[in-house]
Structure formats: structure tokens, C-alpha cells
């Protein structure tokens, strides 16, 4: 697959300029791996012997985003388009990683070999001479492969560079990255590398919750989500990053509804069906939709012939558990709200044919209802495979124009006050009554809505005005005189 012209040309121009100034310059990391896999890189990183100060002086528009670690963003102007930002990093070797996240100090180097040996995995440790590649088009000949990354690509293996225990001691997040690459590419993790992950899995807590969240989201959304979570489980990482999911193992389900097996198996089948590029909210909704089942498992009652396994209240419990997970992993309020809505509403499809029209239309107008549909389809095709309710819901959703699902209200609180009602908590019930009738198309005007409310919520009668007594009238007349 040919490189994306704009980002490739920007990186090539930067490398050429560095070479002309007497410095080494190579394409490095994921872009080289992707080129060898025949995949168009999403971006290009340049590794160079030039120091950060030299890089800053060579290019007119730069940002020192990580100058302490030798990383500079070089911006290449584009006609009628935003600048292209290319990461340019100075060769370096790292000092100790006392916090398990980042080096305490780095030392810049002029040696590409030293730079390669401090990287994470062999498939990410290759360098590409961009000028030789541009001239000859020979990818293999232009690649500097000091760690046998090409061999591991061919063998479909994720292997740590150097000693795996050291690589993961330096940066604990690399354990999750190993799983992500293995899942996305469909590779296996080499034995010593896997053993090192198992040995250090409990230390993943040294990584911030935000970084854990982001890696888990990538595992879920980059393809191979099922393989990724099964790897997290088998390597001992899942118990430390998402112990709630581990509890789904062995939780049996009624076979008439779930012939596929226990809750873990069912959830893994959903993840298997997630397409690459799925939204993070749908992906997390699929993972967490049955997270409340282990806590609500009820075996069949032996005194009730024909009774079955039940999970009474699993949706409500699942929402509470999911809420805690999302809070712990520091999801944004917006993403958390949608994921929780998916968990909360995933069982409502079972009643969709019996819903009143107003209830159905309120259901259909949930934000991002297309994701509720998608989750229901994943849920059904991972169990009994009866798509009849999905087909009904999709047809209703596609039939209803958006304005009809959320029409302009016929009645407002101001209207109720003008009609003589004193503001009270009953206003909500009054307005809901009017909206239900509007959604069911039984009323169409403000006057009809007000009449409906007045029938159900009569205004209190005003006390009758009493005529003054004869004595009072006589007194008034006397006073007037």
C-alpha cells in the first residue's frame, strides 16, 4: 500500500533537511512496522542524531512538546489545509525508571543502535532510511533491523527487546501495549515476554488510571477485542485492571436463552463481533452490559419444577458497578453517561412490542439510539440469535422522523400557571400526561392538551362569595351617610 502522500512527504522533507545539515535521520517505530505489514501509516516519526536545540534551530515552526526526552514537533505548512505535525526525536538511552512509568533521566546519543535498544518490542524497533526508500523503493534494503523485527513480523510474534523483565520494569504500561499489539495484529506473545508480564502484572497499578483506560479502550476498538481480553485474563492483568469482569467466569445462564454458555463466554462473543473502529461507548457498553449478573445470580428453585436461573435486578446492579468502574478509570461525563445508558436500557428491547406508543417513541429518541440498536444486535447474535425484536426496533426507528420523536411541546409550565394552577411538583406529571398524548397522536393542539390536563387535574373550586348580612348592609349605609 503506498504511503499517504501528505504526511509521508512532510516527514521525508524533514529527514532530508536533517541529512543536509549533517545529521542522521531515520523513520522509526510504528510507521516502519506498518510499511512492512503493507498498511498505510497514520503518522511518521523521525529519529535523529540532532539535539533538540539543533532541531529547533533548523525548522521555522516547532513545538518543544517533550524536549526533556528529546521530542520536538515540526510543523510543515500545507496549502489550503492545516499544518502537518511530525514528531522528531533525538537518539537517546534512558536512565533508571524509578516510578515504573518514565525514565528519571535521559542521555542523548548519536547512535541509532542505542536508541533502538531502549524501545519496547522488536516489531517497533526497526529504522528505515527514508532517502534510500524513496530512491529505490526497496523496503527491506532500506530497513535497519538490529532486533530481528522483520523475522518476528513473519513469525507473528510480539517479543520484548532485550530482557523482558527490564523492559516492563521500566514502563509498566508496556504490558498492556503488548496485549494491544497482539490482539490487533492477531499475534502471539513470545514465551519469555509473556512470563515477564505474568510476573509483574500486579505492578500495573503504578500506571495512572487514565493511561490504563486508554489502553483498554484501544484493545476494545482496534480489532481483536476478544483475543485482547482473553490475553489480559490469561496473563493475570485483568484481575488488576478490571476485576469486576473476571467475576463473569463460570456464572451460568439459562440455556434456553443463552445456549452459548456462561456470562464470560457470552461477553467474549460480543467483543469478538465488535468491528475495528467501533466507538468507545459501544465497546465499553458491550463489555459491561451484563456486569451485574454475577452479583445477582439465582439458581433454579428445586421446589419449583421448571424453574430456571435468574438474574433479578441485574440491570440496576450493573449500572452501579459500571458507574464505579467508569469513575475509577476517569471517563468523561459525556462518555460515562452514554455507556451507562447502554447498560441501563439493554433489556428494554424485550418489551418493545408491548410498549405504549409514547413509551416506544421516548425509547427511540434516547441519545445515540443507533448504539442501543447495535448493542442489542451484538447481544442477540451472541446468544439465541433471534433478531425479530431488533428488526422491529430498527424499522420503527428508521420510520420515525427525528422531529416526530421529539415534537415541540403543546403545553408548558407557563401555560399551566396562566390557566390558574399554582406551581407545584404536580407540574411534571401534568406535562408528562400532555406529552404522552401528543406522542400517541391523540391530541394536536394546546387547547386539547390543556383540556386533557384539566380533566385529570381539576382546578380547586374557589370558595363562594357570601352576601353581606342585613345588619352589615345597614351599618355600611349608615357609615356612607
C-alpha positions in Angstrom: 0.0 0.0 0.0 1.6 3.4 -1.0 2.3 5.8 1.8 -0.2 8.6 2.5 1.3 11.4 0.3 1.0 14.4 2.6 2.2 13.0 5.9 4.9 10.9 4.1 6.2 13.9 2.1 6.3 16.1 5.2 8.4 13.5 7.1 10.6 12.9 4.1 11.3 16.6 3.7 12.2 16.9 7.4 14.6 13.9 7.2 16.2 15.3 4.0 16.7 18.7 5.7 18.3 17.0 8.7 20.6 14.9 6.5 21.7 18.0 4.5 22.6 19.7 7.9 24.9 16.8 8.6 22.7 14.8 11.0 21.4 11.2 10.8 17.7 10.9 10.2 15.5 7.7 10.1 11.9 6.8 10.1 11.3 5.0 13.4 8.7 2.9 15.2 5.2 2.1 14.2 5.4 3.6 10.7 8.2 1.2 9.7 6.2 -1.7 11.1 3.1 -0.7 9.2 5.0 -0.3 6.0 6.3 -3.9 6.3 2.8 -5.0 7.0 1.5 -3.3 3.9 -0.6 -0.9 6.0 -0.6 2.9 5.3 0.9 4.5 8.5 -1.3 7.1 10.2 1.8 9.2 11.0 5.5 9.1 10.6 8.1 9.6 13.4 11.6 10.7 12.7 14.6 9.7 14.9 17.7 11.8 14.5 21.2 12.4 15.9 20.4 16.1 16.1 19.9 17.5 19.6 16.5 19.2 20.4 18.2 22.6 20.2 19.5 21.8 16.8 16.1 20.6 15.6 14.5 23.8 16.9 17.1 25.9 15.0 16.7 24.0 11.7 12.9 24.4 11.3 10.8 27.6 11.3 7.7 26.3 13.1 8.3 23.9 16.0 6.9 23.0 19.4 9.1 21.5 22.2 6.4 19.1 23.5 9.0 16.8 25.2 12.3 18.5 24.9 13.5 16.8 28.2 13.0 13.5 26.4 14.3 14.8 23.1 10.9 15.2 21.3 10.1 18.1 19.1 7.1 18.6 16.9 8.0 20.0 13.5 5.1 21.7 11.6 5.0 21.5 7.8 2.7 24.1 6.2 0.1 22.8 3.7 -1.7 24.7 1.0 -5.4 25.1 2.0 -5.0 22.6 4.8 -3.8 22.5 8.4 -0.1 22.1 9.1 1.2 18.5 9.4 2.9 17.9 12.7 5.7 15.4 12.6 7.4 14.1 15.8 11.2 14.4 15.7 13.0 12.6 18.5 16.7 12.7 19.3 18.5 9.3 19.7 18.8 8.6 23.4 19.3 6.0 26.0 17.4 6.1 29.2 18.4 6.1 32.9 16.6 4.3 35.7 12.8 4.2 35.7 12.2 4.5 39.5 8.4 5.1 39.1 7.7 2.4 36.5 6.4 5.0 34.1 9.1 7.2 32.7 12.9 7.5 32.9 14.4 9.6 35.7 16.9 11.0 33.2 17.8 10.5 29.5 21.1 10.9 27.7 21.1 12.0 24.1 23.1 9.9 21.7 24.5 9.9 18.2 23.9 6.1 17.9 20.8 4.6 16.4 21.7 1.3 18.0 21.4 2.8 21.5 18.1 4.3 20.6 16.7 1.1 19.2 17.7 -0.9 22.3 15.7 1.2 24.7 12.4 0.7 22.7 9.7 -1.8 23.7 9.1 -4.6 21.1 11.1 -5.9 18.2 8.4 -5.1 15.7 8.5 -1.4 16.8 12.3 -1.3 16.9 13.1 -1.1 13.2 14.5 2.0 11.5 14.0 3.0 7.8 16.3 5.1 5.7 13.7 7.3 4.1 16.0 8.7 1.3 17.1 5.2 0.3 13.5 4.0 0.3 12.4 7.0 -1.7 15.2 6.4 -4.3 15.0 2.6 -4.6 11.6 1.6 -3.3 13.2 -1.4 -1.7 11.8 -1.5 1.8 13.8 -4.4 3.0 17.1 -3.0 1.8 16.3 0.4 3.3 15.5 -1.0 6.8 18.0 -1.1 9.6 16.8 -4.1 11.7 19.0 -4.6 14.7 16.5 -6.6 16.8 15.1 -9.0 14.1 11.8 -7.3 13.9 11.2 -8.4 10.4 11.6 -12.0 11.5 9.1 -11.5 14.3 6.6 -9.9 11.9 6.9 -13.0 9.7 6.5 -15.3 12.7 3.6 -13.2 14.0 5.3 -12.7 17.4 5.3 -9.9 20.0 8.8 -10.0 21.6 10.3 -7.5 24.1 13.6 -6.0 23.0 16.4 -7.3 25.3 15.5 -8.6 28.7 11.6 -8.6 29.1 11.7 -8.2 32.8 13.8 -5.0 32.4 11.5 -3.6 29.6 8.4 -4.0 31.8 10.1 -2.8 34.9 11.0 0.4 33.0 7.4 1.1 31.9 4.5 -1.0 33.3 2.2 0.3 30.6 4.2 -1.8 28.1 2.4 -4.9 29.5 -0.9 -3.6 28.2 0.7 -2.4 25.0 1.9 -6.0 24.4 -1.6 -7.2 24.7 -2.9 -4.5 22.4 -0.5 -5.3 19.6 -1.0 -9.0 19.9 -4.8 -8.5 19.8 -4.8 -6.0 16.9 -2.4 -8.0 14.8 -3.6 -11.5 15.8 -0.1 -12.3 17.0 1.1 -14.5 20.0 3.2 -13.1 22.8 6.6 -14.8 22.9 7.1 -17.1 26.0 9.7 -15.1 28.0 7.8 -11.9 27.3 4.5 -13.4 28.5 6.2 -14.8 31.6 7.6 -11.4 32.4 4.1 -9.9 32.2 2.7 -12.5 34.5 5.5 -11.9 36.9 4.8 -8.1 37.0 1.1 -8.0 36.4 0.3 -6.8 40.0 2.5 -3.8 39.4 0.2 -2.4 36.7 -1.3 -0.2 39.5 1.8 2.1 39.1 0.3 3.3 35.8 -2.3 6.1 36.0 -5.9 5.1 35.6 -6.2 7.4 32.6 -3.4 5.5 30.8 -5.0 2.2 31.7 -8.3 3.4 30.4 -6.9 4.5 27.1 -5.0 1.2 26.5 -8.1 -0.9 27.4 -10.2 1.3 25.0 -7.7 0.7 22.2 -7.8 -3.1 22.9 -11.6 -2.9 22.6 -11.7 -0.7 19.5 -8.7 -1.5 17.3 -9.9 -5.0 16.3 -9.4 -8.3 18.2 -11.1 -7.2 21.4 -12.0 -10.8 22.4 -8.4 -12.0 21.9 -7.2 -9.0 23.9 -9.4 -9.6 26.9 -8.7 -13.3 26.9 -5.0 -12.4 26.9 -5.5 -9.9 29.8 -7.2 -12.7 31.7 -4.6 -15.4 31.0 -1.6 -13.1 31.7 -3.1 -12.0 35.1 -3.6 -8.4 34.1 -7.4 -8.4 34.1 -7.5 -9.2 37.8 -5.7 -5.9 38.5 -7.2 -3.5 35.9 -10.8 -4.8 35.7 -11.5 -7.4 38.5 -15.3 -6.9 38.0 -15.0 -8.5 34.6 -13.1 -11.5 36.0 -16.2 -12.4 38.1 -18.2 -13.3 35.0 -16.3 -16.5 34.7 -18.4 -19.6 35.5 -21.6 -17.7 36.0 -24.1 -20.0 34.3 -27.1 -18.7 32.4 -30.5 -20.3 31.4 -29.7 -22.4 28.3 -33.0 -21.6 26.6 -31.9 -18.0 26.4 -28.1 -18.4 26.4 -27.1 -21.7 24.8 -23.6 -20.3 24.3 -22.6 -20.7 28.0 -21.7 -18.6 31.0 -21.6 -14.8 31.2 -17.9 -14.6 30.4 -18.4 -16.6 27.2 -21.4 -14.5 26.2 -19.5 -11.3 26.8 -16.4 -12.5 24.8 -18.7 -13.4 21.9 -19.9 -9.8 21.9 -16.4 -8.5 21.9 -15.5 -10.8 19.1 -18.2 -9.2 16.9 -17.0 -5.6 17.7 -15.7 -4.1 14.4 -12.4 -2.3 14.3 -13.1 1.4 14.7 -16.2 0.8 17.0 -17.0 3.8 19.2 -15.5 3.6 22.7 -19.0 3.9 24.2 -20.4 1.0 22.2 -17.3 -1.1 23.0 -17.5 -0.4 26.7 -21.3 -0.9 26.7 -20.7 -4.4 25.2 -18.1 -5.2 27.8 -20.2 -4.0 30.8 -23.8 -4.7 29.7 -24.0 -7.9 31.9 -21.5 -6.8 34.6 -24.3 -7.0 37.2 -25.1 -10.7 36.6 -22.5 -12.3 38.9 -23.8 -10.4 41.9 -27.5 -11.2 41.1 -27.2 -14.9 40.1 -30.1 -17.0 41.5 -30.0 -20.8 40.8 -33.2 -22.6 40.0 -35.5 -23.2 42.9 -35.6 -27.1 43.4 -39.1 -26.8 44.9 -40.4 -25.2 41.7 -40.5 -27.6 38.8 -39.3 -26.0 35.6 -37.7 -23.0 37.4 -34.6 -21.5 35.7 -31.6 -19.5 36.6 -32.5 -15.8 37.2 -30.7 -12.5 37.5 -33.3 -10.3 39.1 -32.2 -6.7 39.2 -29.0 -7.3 37.3 -29.5 -4.2 35.2 -29.8 -1.9 38.2 -26.8 -3.6 39.9 -24.9 -3.5 36.7 -25.4 0.3 36.3 -24.0 0.8 39.8 -21.0 -1.4 39.2 -20.3 0.2 35.8 -20.6 3.6 37.3 -17.9 2.8 39.8 -15.6 1.4 37.0 -16.1 4.4 34.8 -15.4 6.8 37.8 -12.3 4.8 38.7 -11.0 4.9 35.2 -11.8 8.7 34.9 -14.1 8.6 31.9 -15.5 11.9 30.8 -19.0 12.7 32.0 -20.3 12.5 28.4 -18.8 9.1 27.6 -19.8 7.7 31.0 -23.4 8.8 30.6 -23.7 7.0 27.2 -22.1 3.8 28.5 -24.4 3.8 31.5 -27.4 4.4 29.3 -26.4 1.4 27.2 -26.2 -0.8 30.3 -29.4 0.6 31.8 -31.6 0.1 28.6 -30.2 -3.1 27.1 -33.0 -5.3 28.4 -35.9 -2.9 27.3 -35.9 -4.4 23.8 -37.7 -7.4 25.3 -40.8 -5.3 25.9 -40.6 -3.2 22.8 -43.7 -4.8 21.0 -45.9 -4.2 24.1 -44.8 -0.6 24.7 -47.4 2.2 24.5 -46.6 4.4 21.6 -45.5 7.2 23.9 -43.1 4.9 25.7 -41.8 3.5 22.4 -41.1 6.9 21.0 -39.3 8.0 24.2 -37.2 4.9 23.9 -36.4 5.5 20.3 -35.3 9.1 21.0 -32.6 8.1 23.5 -29.3 9.9 22.6 -27.3 7.8 20.1 -30.1 5.2 19.7 -28.1 3.6 16.9 -25.7 2.4 19.6 -28.5 0.9 21.6 -29.6 -1.0 18.4 -26.0 -2.1 17.7 -25.6 -3.4 21.3 -28.9 -5.3 21.1 -27.8 -6.9 17.8 -24.5 -7.9 19.4 -26.3 -9.3 22.4 -28.8 -11.3 20.4 -26.3 -12.7 17.9 -24.1 -13.8 20.8 -27.0 -15.8 22.4 -30.2 -17.1 20.9 -29.8 -15.3 17.6 -33.5 -14.2 17.3 -33.3 -10.9 15.6 -37.1 -10.3 15.4 -37.1 -7.6 18.1 -34.1 -6.0 16.6 -35.7 -5.8 13.2 -38.9 -4.4 14.7 -36.9 -1.7 16.7 -34.8 -0.7 13.7 -37.9 -0.4 11.4 -39.6 1.8 14.0 -36.5 3.9 14.4 -36.0 4.4 10.7 -39.7 5.1 10.2 -39.9 7.9 12.7 -38.5 11.3 11.6 -36.5 12.9 14.3 -38.9 15.8 14.8 -41.8 13.4 15.5 -39.8 11.7 18.2 -39.2 15.0 20.0 -42.0 17.3 18.9 -42.3 20.9 20.2 -44.4 20.7 23.5 -48.0 21.6 23.2 -48.1 22.7 26.8 -45.6 24.5 29.1 -45.5 25.4 32.8 -46.3 28.9 31.9 -49.5 27.7 30.2 -50.5 25.9 33.4 -49.9 29.0 35.5 -51.9 31.1 33.1 -54.7 28.5 33.4 -54.9 29.1 37.1 -52.6 26.3 38.5 -50.3 27.2 41.3 -46.7 26.0 40.7 -46.2 22.6 42.3 -44.4 19.2 42.0 -47.5 18.1 40.1 -46.5 20.1 37.1 -44.2 17.3 36.0 -47.0 14.8 35.9 -49.3 17.2 34.1 -46.7 18.0 31.4 -45.9 14.3 31.0 -49.6 13.5 30.6 -49.8 16.0 27.8 -46.6 14.9 26.1 -47.7 11.2 26.2 -51.0 12.1 24.5 -49.1 14.2 22.0 -46.6 11.3 21.2 -49.6 9.0 20.8 -51.2 11.5 18.4 -54.4 11.7 20.4 -54.1 15.4 20.8 -52.7 18.0 18.4 -53.3 21.5 19.9 -52.5 23.5 23.0 -56.2 23.7 23.8 -56.6 19.9 23.6 -53.6 19.5 25.9 -54.9 21.9 28.5 -58.4 20.3 28.4 -56.8 16.9 29.0 -54.8 18.2 32.0 -57.9 19.9 33.4 -59.9 16.7 33.3 -57.2 14.7 35.1 -56.1 17.5 37.5 -59.2 19.7 38.2 -58.5 23.1 39.5 -59.6 23.5 43.1 -63.0 25.2 43.5 -63.0 28.8 44.6 -64.9 29.5 47.9 -68.4 31.0 47.2 -68.7 34.8 47.8 -71.2 35.4 50.6 -73.7 38.3 50.5 -73.3 40.7 53.4 -75.9 40.3 56.2 -78.8 42.9 56.6 -77.1 44.2 59.7 -73.8 44.7 57.8 -75.7 46.4 54.9 -77.4 48.7 57.4 -74.1 49.6 59.1 -72.5 50.3 55.7 -75.3 52.6 54.6 -75.2 54.4 57.9 -71.4 54.9 57.6 -71.8 56.1 54.0 -74.3 58.7 55.1 
